[in-house]
Amino acid sequence: MIDLTDVSMRFKLPRDKVNSLKEYAVRALRGELKFEEFWVLDGISLNISRGEVVGLVGRNGAGKSTLLKIIAGILKPTRGMVRTGGTVAPMLELGSGFDQDLTGRENIFLNGAILGYSKQFLLSKYDEIVAFSELQDFIHAPIRNYSSGMLMRLAFSIATVVNPEILIVDEILAVGDAAFQKKSRQRMAELMSGGTTVLFVSHSMEQIQELCSRVVWLEDGKVKMTGSAQEVCRAYAGN
């Protein structure tokens, strides 16, 4: 379902501080901008089979979120090949694709459209989405008034209203109260039992071991270790 071959990602970091867009444009026209190259991913090759639940672990800055964005199609790698064998539902950043001035109801249709759902489908699933999010009392309020936990609940409810073929999750199960975390894990278990391929990032070794059949450990943009959840989590925790 997911096949990565020698995937690398380079970012250019400016050496000098630029205080405004005007200054940036002037320096660019004069050829005075200087950058340092930073390879956040370096030669990642990975194959994930249909129905497999794979966890990604690693310290902050190891390249986990960048790798997820590349698989989701948000970023294009500097080099390498990415192939996905089905529809992808990414849950990467809370509220991404949301409009802060629109209500929760309006954002259901906006975010759902971004994920590829039709208006007719969203109308048929609207009550289910709202009920799962537990936002009935706030669904007509602008989401700029939502807490981060409320945004997470709405995003999760929209993304998982159908069984996507590939689900990409970045720490979203670590936000919110204990009751909703439990419900989210139950929903994830339903998706997994239905054959959904899941790529899951979390700093919680407990969640990784509970949900994942295989784990990939990233360090300095490279794969340091891959194996069973228990094996990799033990090695990572002892590092």
Secondary structure by P-SEA (a helix, b strand, c coil): cbbbcbbbbbbbbbccccccaaaaaaaaaaccbbbbbbcccccccccccccbbbbbbbcccccaaaaaaaaaccccccbbbbbbccbbbbcccccccccccccaaaaaaaaaaaacccaaaaaaaaaaaaaaaccccccccccccccaaaaaaaaaaaaacccccbbbbccccccccaaaaaaaaaaaaaaaaabbbbbbbcccaaaaaacccbbbbbccccccccccaaaaaaaaaac
